[in-house]
Amino acid sequence: MFRSVLCPVDPAERGPEAPALTNAKRMVEASGGKLTLLAVIPDTPGMAAEYLPADFRETQWKDAEATLKDLAQSLGLPAGTVATKVRYGRPYHEILEEAVEAKSDLIVMASHRPSLSTYLIGSNAAHVVRHAKCSVMVLR
Ligand code: ADP
């Protein structure tokens, strides 16, 4: 039974996370464990950062946090069994870091964006599958 489940959600691409969330929810309900929803805000390339408003990063953070909180609430899990977390960096790198820090025993994620249907597996999902120290469920 998986007791610490990590579900990464791309804050800029809503939709593909739905089946992952449904399955992650079932896992923690069955085990009495805990679910963490994680959004990663990708680093802004140095050049582009100069042209962005000063509070751009902060706004991105708040938006991502609000998105995760909405998703967490919509799951209807008991209080204290779902947490949200926002990190900056490369998505696959931060997903792997968070899985170690949160001692996750399962990562549940979508294989790729539906719009990129020619790919069998997206680059973040591929890296996570290859390098995670815990089990990974990839939903298609
Ligand atoms: P694609 O290249 O088709 O977008 P990805 O591998 O990036 O495929 O996406 C697959 C999954 O990776 C997403 O459903 C999500 O679980 C995770 N993911 C991608 N980007 C992020 C992000 N910025 N924050 C959190 N999770 C992400």
Backbone and ligand atoms as CSV (ligand in chain L), in Angstrom:
chain,resi,resn,atom,element,x,y,z
A,1,MET,N,N,0.847,-1.214,0.000
A,1,MET,CA,C,0.000,0.000,0.000
A,1,MET,C,C,0.874,1.253,0.000
A,2,PHE,N,N,0.511,2.219,-0.806
A,2,PHE,CA,C,1.279,3.454,-0.884
A,2,PHE,C,C,0.712,4.482,0.088
A,3,ARG,N,N,1.586,4.968,0.971
A,3,ARG,CA,C,1.104,5.845,2.037
A,3,ARG,C,C,1.493,7.307,1.846
A,4,SER,N,N,2.450,7.542,0.958
A,4,SER,CA,C,2.862,8.925,0.733
A,4,SER,C,C,2.941,9.139,-0.783
A,5,VAL,N,N,1.884,9.715,-1.323
A,5,VAL,CA,C,1.743,9.793,-2.783
A,5,VAL,C,C,1.971,11.231,-3.248
A,6,LEU,N,N,2.818,11.363,-4.263
A,6,LEU,CA,C,3.122,12.680,-4.825
A,6,LEU,C,C,2.488,12.790,-6.203
A,7,CYS,N,N,1.715,13.855,-6.406
A,7,CYS,CA,C,1.071,14.055,-7.701
A,7,CYS,C,C,1.498,15.417,-8.259
A,8,PRO,N,N,2.422,15.416,-9.233
A,8,PRO,CA,C,2.854,16.683,-9.812
A,8,PRO,C,C,1.831,17.199,-10.821
A,9,VAL,N,N,1.544,18.489,-10.742
A,9,VAL,CA,C,0.548,19.110,-11.617
A,9,VAL,C,C,1.203,20.297,-12.315
A,10,ASP,N,N,1.173,20.308,-13.641
A,10,ASP,CA,C,1.725,21.436,-14.393
A,10,ASP,C,C,0.765,22.617,-14.253
A,11,PRO,N,N,1.192,23.704,-13.598
A,11,PRO,CA,C,0.245,24.814,-13.363
A,11,PRO,C,C,-0.155,25.522,-14.657
A,12,ALA,N,N,0.623,25.318,-15.726
A,12,ALA,CA,C,0.333,26.009,-16.990
A,12,ALA,C,C,-0.470,25.152,-17.952
A,13,GLU,N,N,-0.737,23.926,-17.598
A,13,GLU,CA,C,-1.393,23.003,-18.538
A,13,GLU,C,C,-2.402,22.166,-17.774
A,14,ARG,N,N,-3.577,22.733,-17.567
A,14,ARG,CA,C,-4.568,22.043,-16.757
A,14,ARG,C,C,-5.333,21.037,-17.604
A,15,GLY,N,N,-5.731,19.933,-17.011
A,15,GLY,CA,C,-6.502,18.915,-17.717
A,15,GLY,C,C,-5.883,17.541,-17.600
A,16,PRO,N,N,-4.617,17.391,-18.064
A,16,PRO,CA,C,-4.042,16.043,-18.058
A,16,PRO,C,C,-3.887,15.449,-16.666
A,17,GLU,N,N,-3.947,16.300,-15.640
A,17,GLU,CA,C,-3.734,15.784,-14.284
A,17,GLU,C,C,-4.964,15.055,-13.737
A,18,ALA,N,N,-6.122,15.202,-14.409
A,18,ALA,CA,C,-7.367,14.670,-13.831
A,18,ALA,C,C,-7.316,13.170,-13.527
A,19,PRO,N,N,-6.931,12.304,-14.494
A,19,PRO,CA,C,-6.872,10.875,-14.152
A,19,PRO,C,C,-5.812,10.567,-13.101
A,20,ALA,N,N,-4.723,11.336,-13.102
A,20,ALA,CA,C,-3.677,11.111,-12.101
A,20,ALA,C,C,-4.230,11.417,-10.706
A,21,LEU,N,N,-4.979,12.507,-10.607
A,21,LEU,CA,C,-5.534,12.879,-9.305
A,21,LEU,C,C,-6.541,11.848,-8.813
A,22,THR,N,N,-7.376,11.365,-9.727
A,22,THR,CA,C,-8.378,10.360,-9.337
A,22,THR,C,C,-7.699,9.120,-8.770
A,23,ASN,N,N,-6.642,8.686,-9.460
A,23,ASN,CA,C,-5.937,7.479,-8.999
A,23,ASN,C,C,-5.157,7.720,-7.720
A,24,ALA,N,N,-4.520,8.888,-7.627
A,24,ALA,CA,C,-3.758,9.220,-6.417
A,24,ALA,C,C,-4.700,9.269,-5.216
A,25,LYS,N,N,-5.866,9.826,-5.433
A,25,LYS,CA,C,-6.854,9.913,-4.352
A,25,LYS,C,C,-7.245,8.510,-3.858
A,26,ARG,N,N,-7.506,7.630,-4.816
A,26,ARG,CA,C,-7.884,6.252,-4.446
A,26,ARG,C,C,-6.795,5.580,-3.628
A,27,MET,N,N,-5.550,5.835,-4.023
A,27,MET,CA,C,-4.407,5.224,-3.324
A,27,MET,C,C,-4.371,5.637,-1.858
A,28,VAL,N,N,-4.488,6.942,-1.612
A,28,VAL,CA,C,-4.376,7.390,-0.219
A,28,VAL,C,C,-5.633,7.044,0.588
A,29,GLU,N,N,-6.755,6.979,-0.084
A,29,GLU,CA,C,-7.971,6.551,0.634
A,29,GLU,C,C,-7.824,5.110,1.084
A,30,ALA,N,N,-7.263,4.285,0.197
A,30,ALA,CA,C,-7.123,2.857,0.518
A,30,ALA,C,C,-6.090,2.624,1.612
A,31,SER,N,N,-5.036,3.429,1.619
A,31,SER,CA,C,-3.942,3.183,2.570
A,31,SER,C,C,-4.062,4.015,3.838
A,32,GLY,N,N,-4.952,5.029,3.819
A,32,GLY,CA,C,-5.010,5.955,4.950
A,32,GLY,C,C,-3.784,6.854,4.969
A,33,GLY,N,N,-3.174,7.036,3.809
A,33,GLY,CA,C,-1.955,7.832,3.713
A,33,GLY,C,C,-2.213,9.286,3.355
A,34,LYS,N,N,-1.166,9.910,2.800
A,34,LYS,CA,C,-1.222,11.343,2.530
A,34,LYS,C,C,-0.849,11.653,1.074
A,35,LEU,N,N,-1.547,12.633,0.516
A,35,LEU,CA,C,-1.297,13.049,-0.863
A,35,LEU,C,C,-0.675,14.446,-0.880
A,36,THR,N,N,0.365,14.614,-1.689
A,36,THR,CA,C,0.939,15.948,-1.889
A,36,THR,C,C,0.776,16.341,-3.355
A,37,LEU,N,N,0.203,17.511,-3.589
A,37,LEU,CA,C,0.116,18.063,-4.946
A,37,LEU,C,C,1.259,19.058,-5.112
A,38,LEU,N,N,2.021,18.885,-6.190
A,38,LEU,CA,C,3.198,19.726,-6.408
A,38,LEU,C,C,3.113,20.445,-7.753
A,39,ALA,N,N,3.317,21.756,-7.739
A,39,ALA,CA,C,3.436,22.522,-8.991
A,39,ALA,C,C,4.842,23.094,-9.056
A,40,VAL,N,N,5.477,22.988,-10.213
A,40,VAL,CA,C,6.813,23.554,-10.387
A,40,VAL,C,C,6.739,24.715,-11.376
A,41,ILE,N,N,7.256,25.846,-10.948
A,41,ILE,CA,C,7.321,27.009,-11.830
A,41,ILE,C,C,8.688,26.988,-12.498
A,42,PRO,N,N,8.704,26.818,-13.823
A,42,PRO,CA,C,9.999,26.695,-14.497
A,42,PRO,C,C,10.812,27.982,-14.388
A,43,ASP,N,N,12.135,27.841,-14.321
A,43,ASP,CA,C,13.027,29.001,-14.279
A,43,ASP,C,C,12.821,29.849,-15.531
A,44,THR,N,N,12.868,31.153,-15.344
A,44,THR,CA,C,12.779,32.047,-16.493
A,44,THR,C,C,14.195,32.252,-17.020
A,45,PRO,N,N,14.415,32.067,-18.329
A,45,PRO,CA,C,15.770,32.287,-18.845
A,45,PRO,C,C,16.239,33.707,-18.526
A,46,GLY,N,N,17.521,33.866,-18.182
A,46,GLY,CA,C,18.092,35.134,-17.739
A,46,GLY,C,C,17.701,36.339,-18.576
A,47,MET,N,N,17.822,36.213,-19.892
A,47,MET,CA,C,17.516,37.337,-20.785
A,47,MET,C,C,16.063,37.769,-20.636
A,48,ALA,N,N,15.150,36.775,-20.659
A,48,ALA,CA,C,13.719,37.079,-20.611
A,48,ALA,C,C,13.358,37.737,-19.288
A,49,ALA,N,N,14.040,37.324,-18.202
A,49,ALA,CA,C,13.708,37.819,-16.865
A,49,ALA,C,C,13.799,39.347,-16.798
A,50,GLU,N,N,14.725,39.930,-17.575
A,50,GLU,CA,C,14.909,41.385,-17.560
A,50,GLU,C,C,13.662,42.125,-18.020
A,51,TYR,N,N,12.878,41.485,-18.886
A,51,TYR,CA,C,11.723,42.160,-19.475
A,51,TYR,C,C,10.420,41.884,-18.733
A,52,LEU,N,N,10.502,41.126,-17.673
A,52,LEU,CA,C,9.285,40.779,-16.943
A,52,LEU,C,C,9.062,41.748,-15.788
A,53,PRO,N,N,7.787,41.993,-15.422
A,53,PRO,CA,C,7.538,42.864,-14.275
A,53,PRO,C,C,8.174,42.278,-13.009
A,54,ALA,N,N,8.539,43.145,-12.085
A,54,ALA,CA,C,9.268,42.718,-10.884
A,54,ALA,C,C,8.501,41.662,-10.086
A,55,ASP,N,N,7.169,41.776,-10.084
A,55,ASP,CA,C,6.401,40.841,-9.253
A,55,ASP,C,C,5.920,39.605,-10.031
A,56,PHE,N,N,6.493,39.398,-11.233
A,56,PHE,CA,C,6.031,38.294,-12.084
A,56,PHE,C,C,6.155,36.939,-11.388
A,57,ARG,N,N,7.330,36.691,-10.792
A,57,ARG,CA,C,7.572,35.401,-10.132
A,57,ARG,C,C,6.596,35.192,-8.969
A,58,GLU,N,N,6.371,36.275,-8.231
A,58,GLU,CA,C,5.480,36.195,-7.072
A,58,GLU,C,C,4.052,35.886,-7.521
A,59,THR,N,N,3.640,36.526,-8.621
A,59,THR,CA,C,2.292,36.295,-9.155
A,59,THR,C,C,2.156,34.849,-9.626
A,60,GLN,N,N,3.183,34.364,-10.311
A,60,GLN,CA,C,3.168,32.969,-10.784
A,60,GLN,C,C,3.014,32.017,-9.594
A,61,TRP,N,N,3.753,32.321,-8.528
A,61,TRP,CA,C,3.729,31.483,-7.327
A,61,TRP,C,C,2.320,31.449,-6.724
A,62,LYS,N,N,1.753,32.660,-6.578
A,62,LYS,CA,C,0.424,32.748,-5.956
A,62,LYS,C,C,-0.622,32.041,-6.813
A,63,ASP,N,N,-0.528,32.209,-8.149
A,63,ASP,CA,C,-1.477,31.551,-9.049
A,63,ASP,C,C,-1.365,30.030,-8.935
A,64,ALA,N,N,-0.122,29.554,-8.905
A,64,ALA,CA,C,0.091,28.103,-8.824
A,64,ALA,C,C,-0.452,27.563,-7.500
A,65,GLU,N,N,-0.202,28.328,-6.437
A,65,GLU,CA,C,-0.667,27.900,-5.120
A,65,GLU,C,C,-2.199,27.835,-5.087
A,66,ALA,N,N,-2.843,28.859,-5.684
A,66,ALA,CA,C,-4.306,28.900,-5.714
A,66,ALA,C,C,-4.856,27.723,-6.528
A,67,THR,N,N,-4.200,27.426,-7.645
A,67,THR,CA,C,-4.623,26.300,-8.492
A,67,THR,C,C,-4.575,24.998,-7.700
A,68,LEU,N,N,-3.465,24.793,-6.996
A,68,LEU,CA,C,-3.308,23.552,-6.224
A,68,LEU,C,C,-4.326,23.465,-5.093
A,69,LYS,N,N,-4.549,24.592,-4.430
A,69,LYS,CA,C,-5.508,24.584,-3.307
A,69,LYS,C,C,-6.910,24.221,-3.810
A,70,ASP,N,N,-7.288,24.780,-4.978
A,70,ASP,CA,C,-8.596,24.459,-5.583
A,70,ASP,C,C,-8.688,22.967,-5.880
A,71,LEU,N,N,-7.623,22.449,-6.503
A,71,LEU,CA,C,-7.616,21.022,-6.852
A,71,LEU,C,C,-7.714,20.174,-5.593
A,72,ALA,N,N,-6.932,20.558,-4.577
A,72,ALA,CA,C,-6.913,19.790,-3.322
A,72,ALA,C,C,-8.312,19.755,-2.715
A,73,GLN,N,N,-8.958,20.918,-2.721
A,73,GLN,CA,C,-10.291,20.988,-2.128
A,73,GLN,C,C,-11.292,20.157,-2.911
A,74,SER,N,N,-11.156,20.183,-4.252
A,74,SER,CA,C,-12.112,19.472,-5.100
A,74,SER,C,C,-12.048,17.960,-4.888
A,75,LEU,N,N,-10.942,17.475,-4.330
A,75,LEU,CA,C,-10.811,16.028,-4.125
A,75,LEU,C,C,-11.696,15.524,-2.994
A,76,GLY,N,N,-11.996,16.412,-2.047
A,76,GLY,CA,C,-12.861,16.033,-0.929
A,76,GLY,C,C,-12.233,15.022,0.010
A,77,LEU,N,N,-10.905,15.053,0.120
A,77,LEU,CA,C,-10.227,14.163,1.074
A,77,LEU,C,C,-10.322,14.768,2.483
A,78,PRO,N,N,-10.239,13.917,3.513
A,78,PRO,CA,C,-10.307,14.450,4.879
A,78,PRO,C,C,-9.187,15.461,5.148
A,79,ALA,N,N,-9.482,16.453,5.988
A,79,ALA,CA,C,-8.489,17.480,6.319
A,79,ALA,C,C,-7.216,16.824,6.836
A,80,GLY,N,N,-6.110,17.371,6.440
A,80,GLY,CA,C,-4.822,16.849,6.925
A,80,GLY,C,C,-4.263,15.719,6.085
A,81,THR,N,N,-5.018,15.249,5.104
A,81,THR,CA,C,-4.499,14.148,4.279
A,81,THR,C,C,-4.044,14.616,2.899
A,82,VAL,N,N,-4.202,15.922,2.629
A,82,VAL,CA,C,-3.707,16.440,1.349
A,82,VAL,C,C,-2.952,17.749,1.588
A,83,ALA,N,N,-1.756,17.827,1.001
A,83,ALA,CA,C,-0.916,19.019,1.146
A,83,ALA,C,C,-0.597,19.565,-0.232
A,84,THR,N,N,-0.247,20.841,-0.297
A,84,THR,CA,C,0.142,21.446,-1.575
A,84,THR,C,C,1.530,22.054,-1.424
A,85,LYS,N,N,2.262,22.080,-2.534
A,85,LYS,CA,C,3.637,22.586,-2.493
A,85,LYS,C,C,3.970,23.205,-3.846
A,86,VAL,N,N,4.617,24.371,-3.820
A,86,VAL,CA,C,5.079,25.010,-5.059
A,86,VAL,C,C,6.594,25.126,-4.981
A,87,ARG,N,N,7.276,24.803,-6.081
A,87,ARG,CA,C,8.734,24.936,-6.124
A,87,ARG,C,C,9.128,25.615,-7.426
A,88,TYR,N,N,10.281,26.236,-7.442
A,88,TYR,CA,C,10.865,26.805,-8.662
A,88,TYR,C,C,11.936,25.872,-9.187
A,89,GLY,N,N,12.061,25.787,-10.517
A,89,GLY,CA,C,13.181,25.027,-11.086
A,89,GLY,C,C,12.786,24.258,-12.323
A,90,ARG,N,N,13.574,23.214,-12.631
A,90,ARG,CA,C,13.224,22.340,-13.753
A,90,ARG,C,C,12.212,21.336,-13.211
A,91,PRO,N,N,11.047,21.177,-13.889
A,91,PRO,CA,C,9.994,20.342,-13.316
A,91,PRO,C,C,10.467,18.956,-12.889
A,92,TYR,N,N,11.152,18.208,-13.766
A,92,TYR,CA,C,11.491,16.827,-13.374
A,92,TYR,C,C,12.453,16.817,-12.191
A,93,HIS,N,N,13.367,17.791,-12.167
A,93,HIS,CA,C,14.335,17.856,-11.069
A,93,HIS,C,C,13.633,18.115,-9.743
A,94,GLU,N,N,12.711,19.060,-9.749
A,94,GLU,CA,C,12.003,19.405,-8.508
A,94,GLU,C,C,11.051,18.284,-8.081
A,95,ILE,N,N,10.457,17.586,-9.050
A,95,ILE,CA,C,9.570,16.461,-8.712
A,95,ILE,C,C,10.390,15.380,-7.982
A,96,LEU,N,N,11.581,15.100,-8.516
A,96,LEU,CA,C,12.437,14.079,-7.902
A,96,LEU,C,C,12.906,14.521,-6.508
A,97,GLU,N,N,13.257,15.801,-6.369
A,97,GLU,CA,C,13.696,16.328,-5.066
A,97,GLU,C,C,12.570,16.237,-4.033
A,98,GLU,N,N,11.381,16.655,-4.467
A,98,GLU,CA,C,10.246,16.652,-3.547
A,98,GLU,C,C,9.916,15.225,-3.098
A,99,ALA,N,N,10.027,14.288,-4.037
A,99,ALA,CA,C,9.726,12.886,-3.699
A,99,ALA,C,C,10.671,12.386,-2.609
A,100,VAL,N,N,11.935,12.814,-2.669
A,100,VAL,CA,C,12.896,12.405,-1.639
A,100,VAL,C,C,12.564,13.097,-0.319
A,101,GLU,N,N,12.361,14.419,-0.390
A,101,GLU,CA,C,12.109,15.191,0.845
A,101,GLU,C,C,10.831,14.742,1.543
A,102,ALA,N,N,9.793,14.478,0.765
A,102,ALA,CA,C,8.500,14.091,1.354
A,102,ALA,C,C,8.442,12.587,1.641
A,103,LYS,N,N,9.550,11.897,1.341
A,103,LYS,CA,C,9.604,10.437,1.507
A,103,LYS,C,C,8.415,9.765,0.794
A,104,SER,N,N,8.167,10.205,-0.435
A,104,SER,CA,C,7.057,9.637,-1.208
A,104,SER,C,C,7.365,8.186,-1.544
A,105,ASP,N,N,6.346,7.334,-1.511
A,105,ASP,CA,C,6.567,5.965,-1.972
A,105,ASP,C,C,5.932,5.738,-3.348
A,106,LEU,N,N,5.217,6.748,-3.850
A,106,LEU,CA,C,4.632,6.645,-5.190
A,106,LEU,C,C,4.467,8.043,-5.802
A,107,ILE,N,N,4.844,8.163,-7.072
A,107,ILE,CA,C,4.573,9.385,-7.838
A,107,ILE,C,C,3.528,9.015,-8.893
A,108,VAL,N,N,2.457,9.781,-8.971
A,108,VAL,CA,C,1.409,9.517,-9.971
A,108,VAL,C,C,1.332,10.717,-10.913
A,109,MET,N,N,1.521,10.475,-12.209
A,109,MET,CA,C,1.520,11.594,-13.157
A,109,MET,C,C,1.029,11.170,-14.541
A,110,ALA,N,N,0.653,12.173,-15.347
A,110,ALA,CA,C,0.229,11.897,-16.727
A,110,ALA,C,C,1.471,11.687,-17.593
A,111,SER,N,N,1.320,10.934,-18.673
A,111,SER,CA,C,2.471,10.632,-19.533
A,111,SER,C,C,2.912,11.840,-20.356
A,112,HIS,N,N,1.974,12.663,-20.776
A,112,HIS,CA,C,2.303,13.834,-21.600
A,112,HIS,C,C,1.061,14.687,-21.784
A,113,ARG,N,N,1.292,15.853,-22.363
A,113,ARG,CA,C,0.153,16.712,-22.690
A,113,ARG,C,C,-0.659,16.086,-23.816
A,114,PRO,N,N,-1.979,16.134,-23.760
A,114,PRO,CA,C,-2.784,15.543,-24.836
A,114,PRO,C,C,-2.472,16.177,-26.184
A,115,SER,N,N,-2.119,17.465,-26.180
A,115,SER,CA,C,-1.848,18.158,-27.445
A,115,SER,C,C,-0.580,17.627,-28.126
A,116,LEU,N,N,0.305,17.020,-27.348
A,116,LEU,CA,C,1.530,16.467,-27.924
A,116,LEU,C,C,1.379,14.956,-28.056
A,117,SER,N,N,0.324,14.540,-28.744
A,117,SER,CA,C,-0.034,13.130,-28.747
A,117,SER,C,C,0.940,12.257,-29.536
A,118,THR,N,N,1.860,12.884,-30.286
A,118,THR,CA,C,2.817,12.058,-31.021
A,118,THR,C,C,3.875,11.462,-30.081
A,119,TYR,N,N,4.046,12.120,-28.917
A,119,TYR,CA,C,5.012,11.581,-27.959
A,119,TYR,C,C,4.371,10.478,-27.132
A,120,LEU,N,N,5.110,9.409,-26.909
A,120,LEU,CA,C,4.594,8.356,-26.038
A,120,LEU,C,C,4.706,8.784,-24.592
A,121,ILE,N,N,5.779,9.525,-24.308
A,121,ILE,CA,C,5.985,9.992,-22.943
A,121,ILE,C,C,6.708,11.346,-22.995
A,122,GLY,N,N,6.231,12.291,-22.201
A,122,GLY,CA,C,6.831,13.624,-22.180
A,122,GLY,C,C,8.183,13.618,-21.489
A,123,SER,N,N,8.917,14.709,-21.633
A,123,SER,CA,C,10.285,14.723,-21.122
A,123,SER,C,C,10.324,14.694,-19.598
A,124,ASN,N,N,9.389,15.369,-18.944
A,124,ASN,CA,C,9.397,15.335,-17.475
A,124,ASN,C,C,9.029,13.950,-16.960
A,125,ALA,N,N,7.982,13.380,-17.550
A,125,ALA,CA,C,7.566,12.035,-17.126
A,125,ALA,C,C,8.701,11.035,-17.368
A,126,ALA,N,N,9.393,11.153,-18.503
A,126,ALA,CA,C,10.478,10.218,-18.827
A,126,ALA,C,C,11.612,10.303,-17.798
A,127,HIS,N,N,12.008,11.528,-17.463
A,127,HIS,CA,C,13.084,11.700,-16.472
A,127,HIS,C,C,12.675,11.138,-15.109
A,128,VAL,N,N,11.433,11.409,-14.737
A,128,VAL,CA,C,10.976,10.944,-13.419
A,128,VAL,C,C,10.975,9.414,-13.374
A,129,VAL,N,N,10.441,8.791,-14.422
A,129,VAL,CA,C,10.408,7.322,-14.464
A,129,VAL,C,C,11.822,6.759,-14.361
A,130,ARG,N,N,12.744,7.400,-15.071
A,130,ARG,CA,C,14.115,6.872,-15.124
A,130,ARG,C,C,14.853,7.046,-13.803
A,131,HIS,N,N,14.631,8.182,-13.129
A,131,HIS,CA,C,15.500,8.497,-11.995
A,131,HIS,C,C,14.856,8.397,-10.612
A,132,ALA,N,N,13.543,8.241,-10.539
A,132,ALA,CA,C,12.906,8.207,-9.214
A,132,ALA,C,C,13.383,7.013,-8.408
A,133,LYS,N,N,13.494,7.232,-7.089
A,133,LYS,CA,C,13.895,6.131,-6.211
A,133,LYS,C,C,12.664,5.359,-5.725
A,134,CYS,N,N,11.475,5.924,-5.981
A,134,CYS,CA,C,10.244,5.241,-5.570
A,134,CYS,C,C,9.481,4.782,-6.821
A,135,SER,N,N,8.346,4.138,-6.608
A,135,SER,CA,C,7.523,3.690,-7.737
A,135,SER,C,C,6.888,4.889,-8.442
A,136,VAL,N,N,6.626,4.727,-9.732
A,136,VAL,CA,C,5.991,5.802,-10.507
A,136,VAL,C,C,4.836,5.199,-11.308
A,137,MET,N,N,3.670,5.811,-11.199
A,137,MET,CA,C,2.530,5.393,-12.028
A,137,MET,C,C,2.323,6.458,-13.103
A,138,VAL,N,N,2.420,6.041,-14.367
A,138,VAL,CA,C,2.272,6.980,-15.482
A,138,VAL,C,C,0.938,6.702,-16.170
A,139,LEU,N,N,0.068,7.692,-16.177
A,139,LEU,CA,C,-1.277,7.488,-16.731
A,139,LEU,C,C,-1.376,7.966,-18.160
A,140,ARG,N,N,-1.978,7.145,-19.014
A,140,ARG,CA,C,-2.211,7.525,-20.404
A,140,ARG,C,C,-3.697,7.695,-20.632
L,1,ADP,P1,P,4.768,17.135,-22.046
L,1,ADP,O1,O,6.182,17.363,-22.527
L,1,ADP,O2,O,3.865,16.477,-23.046
L,1,ADP,O3,O,4.161,18.349,-21.385
L,1,ADP,P2,P,5.574,16.249,-19.443
L,1,ADP,O4,O,6.479,15.102,-19.214
L,1,ADP,O5,O,6.124,17.649,-19.258
L,1,ADP,O6,O,4.927,16.065,-20.879
L,1,ADP,O7,O,4.293,16.169,-18.504
L,1,ADP,C1,C,3.845,14.987,-17.940
L,1,ADP,C2,C,3.523,15.248,-16.498
L,1,ADP,O8,O,4.676,15.840,-15.868
L,1,ADP,C3,C,2.418,16.250,-16.191
L,1,ADP,O9,O,1.133,15.674,-16.309
L,1,ADP,C4,C,2.739,16.576,-14.743
L,1,ADP,O10,O,2.374,15.509,-13.890
L,1,ADP,C5,C,4.256,16.636,-14.795
L,1,ADP,N1,N,4.686,18.026,-15.002
L,1,ADP,C6,C,5.078,18.610,-16.151
L,1,ADP,N2,N,5.378,19.910,-15.947
L,1,ADP,C7,C,5.166,20.152,-14.630
L,1,ADP,C8,C,5.276,21.306,-13.769
L,1,ADP,N3,N,5.687,22.480,-14.226
L,1,ADP,N4,N,4.969,21.166,-12.456
L,1,ADP,C9,C,4.567,19.970,-11.959
L,1,ADP,N5,N,4.435,18.863,-12.721
L,1,ADP,C10,C,4.726,18.946,-14.020
